[in-house]
Amino acid sequence: MNYRDWLQQLIYKVINPVVHGMIKVGITPNIITTVGLVLNIVAAGIFVYAGRTLDRNLMLVGIGGAVVLFAGLFDMMDGRVARMGNMTSRFGALYDSVLDRYSELFTLFGISFYLILKGYFWGSVISFIALIGSLMVSYVRARAEGLGIECKVGLMQRPERVVLTSLGAIFCSLFSWIKVFDPVFIMIAPLFLIAVLANWTAFVRIAHCHKQMSMK
């Protein structure tokens, strides 16, 4: 069992009581998916508002990061509710994938907006490249699976991206008192990691698909 599977099982143990409660009251996976999107839109709004204020407002940055992390739990719970409540459907899978992409677009847009308004031009460029990588990781997998190839290889998948983005914003706020360096770099550093590894993962998946096609 790799670290992702181990961590996933640990999180499932924590959220399973909530999942059972949702199933009992009739909450559907699509409702949970929608709530997750709304929370990410709220987070983006917080980043945008923080960007439009006169100071850096790192407290709001931390709040935005916390909302993104909380929204990530809904991203896990919708699939869990679908499986445990026997509510899986082809449309639900499509709906989940589409709203996940919207969620990342909104979140990274909000962060980019904040960075560029506060004068962190290269930080905003990095966040945009991270967004490109995030979308391409998902696109390559979807295109590959449409061609009948399983494609889950690579490091920077959605759970890792959500955790890095949210924790970067949260710790940026928590360490706002630092004077040795600009604490905003604490938020930019994970985005740089995502920008590099997500795009690398996309090309790893392309290479994986090429290998699989060559074997047939």
ZAGU-592597 format. One record per residue (C-alpha): z, x, y; residue in three letters. Coordinates in pm, whole numbers, padded with zeros to 5 digits, always signed. Layout:
BEGIN
ZXYALA;...
END
This chain:
BEGIN
+00000+00000+00000MET;-00106+00151+00334ASN;+00093+00125+00657TYR;-00104-00177+00783ARG;-00036-00378+00467ASP;+00332-00279+00469TRP;+00374-00376+00834LEU;+00182-00697+00782GLN;+00407-00802+00496GLN;+00714-00723+00707LEU;+00588-00940+00994ILE;+00502-01219+00751TYR;+00863-01223+00630LYS;+00976-01271+00989VAL;+00727-01542+01088ILE;+00714-01736+00757ASN;+01002-01973+00855PRO;+00818-02053+01180VAL;+00494-02101+00988VAL;+00660-02348+00747HIS;+00801-02538+01044GLY;+00458-02561+01206MET;+00304-02692+00885ILE;+00577-02958+00852LYS;+00522-03094+01204VAL;+00144-03099+01160GLY;+00039-02812+01387ILE;-00309-02696+01285THR;-00442-02339+01285PRO;-00691-02426+01559ASN;-00409-02541+01787ILE;-00227-02210+01730ILE;-00548-02016+01799THR;-00596-02207+02123THR;-00239-02139+02233VAL;-00298-01769+02170GLY;-00602-01775+02397LEU;-00413-01960+02669VAL;-00134-01701+02656LEU;-00385-01418+02694ASN;-00539-01598+02994ILE;-00188-01624+03141VAL;-00137-01251+03082ALA;-00467-01175+03253ALA;-00358-01392+03546GLY;-00034-01195+03574ILE;-00226-00865+03583PHE;-00465-01004+03846VAL;-00176-01132+04059TYR;+00001-00795+04027ALA;-00319-00625+04139GLY;-00346-00840+04451ARG;+00008-00771+04572THR;+00085-00494+04823LEU;+00289-00268+04591ASP;+00215-00164+04231ARG;+00438-00439+04089ASN;+00505-00266+03758LEU;+00756-00535+03663MET;+00470-00786+03652LEU;+00266-00537+03450VAL;+00545-00528+03193GLY;+00566-00908+03186ILE;+00190-00925+03131GLY;+00222-00680+02842GLY;+00502-00885+02687ALA;+00287-01200+02705VAL;-00001-01016+02533VAL;+00235-00904+02255LEU;+00373-01258+02216PHE;+00018-01396+02202ALA;-00055-01148+01922GLY;+00199-01328+01703LEU;-00005-01647+01736PHE;-00309-01451+01623ASP;-00122-01376+01301MET;+00028-01722+01260MET;-00297-01917+01276ASP;-00434-01750+00964GLY;-00096-01774+00792ARG;-00070-02148+00864VAL;-00427-02198+00743ALA;-00358-02026+00409ARG;-00007-02157+00342MET;-00093-02509+00459GLY;-00426-02523+00272ASN;-00609-02578+00601MET;-00868-02303+00576THR;-01219-02394+00687SER;-01541-02218+00781ARG;-01523-02360+01132PHE;-01163-02241+01166GLY;-01268-01887+01076ALA;-01548-01902+01335LEU;-01320-02054+01599TYR;-01054-01788+01540ASP;-01303-01501+01567SER;-01461-01634+01887VAL;-01129-01698+02061LEU;-01001-01356+01958ASP;-01293-01200+02144ARG;-01226-01418+02449TYR;-00861-01313+02438SER;-00948-00944+02448GLU;-01201-01000+02724LEU;-00947-01178+02941PHE;-00667-00928+02875THR;-00870-00614+02944LEU;-01040-00778+03242PHE;-00698-00843+03393GLY;-00588-00484+03334ILE;-00915-00344+03471SER;-00881-00563+03778PHE;-00528-00439+03835TYR;-00625-00074+03796LEU;-00926-00083+04022ILE;-00740-00267+04299LEU;-00456-00017+04285LYS;-00697+00274+04317GLY;-00707+00388+03953TYR;-01085+00398+03931PHE;-01105+00612+03617TRP;-00832+00405+03459GLY;-01041+00093+03510SER;-01345+00271+03362VAL;-01137+00367+03057ILE;-01017+00007+03013SER;-01378-00115+03033PHE;-01489+00136+02767ILE;-01194+00018+02556ALA;-01326-00336+02594LEU;-01674-00227+02482ILE;-01526-00058+02175GLY;-01310-00360+02093SER;-01609-00592+02097LEU;-01832-00356+01900MET;-01574-00307+01623VAL;-01573-00682+01569SER;-01948-00721+01613TYR;-02040-00455+01356VAL;-01808-00616+01101ARG;-01948-00965+01168ALA;-02307-00842+01147ARG;-02236-00649+00829ALA;-02067-00944+00662GLU;-02363-01159+00764GLY;-02575-00918+00560LEU;-02336-00941+00267GLY;-02153-00610+00321ILE;-01773-00593+00340GLU;-01687-00381+00642CYS;-01317-00331+00718LYS;-01313+00047+00746VAL;-01184+00236+01051GLY;-00858+00279+01239LEU;-00868+00074+01559MET;-00873-00287+01439GLN;-00747-00582+01643ARG;-00373-00562+01555PRO;-00361-00195+01658GLU;-00547-00269+01982ARG;-00313-00554+02074VAL;-00001-00347+02004VAL;-00124-00043+02198LEU;-00238-00249+02497THR;+00080-00453+02521SER;+00325-00168+02459LEU;+00143+00049+02712GLY;+00198-00215+02980ALA;+00559-00281+02874ILE;+00660+00087+02873PHE;+00478+00141+03201CYS;+00719-00111+03350SER;+01028+00016+03167LEU;+00968+00372+03288PHE;+00869+00278+03642SER;+01157+00494+03768TRP;+00990+00815+03653ILE;+00903+01054+03938LYS;+00759+01347+03738VAL;+00428+01164+03690PHE;+00275+00829+03774ASP;+00412+00571+03523PRO;+00081+00380+03539VAL;-00058+00659+03322PHE;+00169+00525+03045ILE;-00050+00214+03043MET;-00377+00405+03078ILE;-00305+00649+02791ALA;-00313+00385+02512PRO;-00628+00239+02668LEU;-00787+00583+02645PHE;-00687+00596+02277LEU;-00845+00255+02220ILE;-01159+00356+02412ALA;-01208+00660+02189VAL;-01098+00526+01851LEU;-01245+00175+01880ALA;-01592+00310+01960ASN;-01548+00572+01688TRP;-01453+00294+01445THR;-01767+00100+01538ALA;-01984+00401+01446PHE;-01783+00464+01129VAL;-01861+00106+01029ARG;-02230+00157+01103ILE;-02226+00469+00882ALA;-02042+00272+00611HIS;-02306-00001+00620CYS;-02586+00256+00604HIS;-02425+00411+00299LYS;-02383+00072+00129GLN;-02743-00024+00201MET;-02872+00310+00072SER;-02696+00255-00261MET;-02876-00074-00326LYS;
END
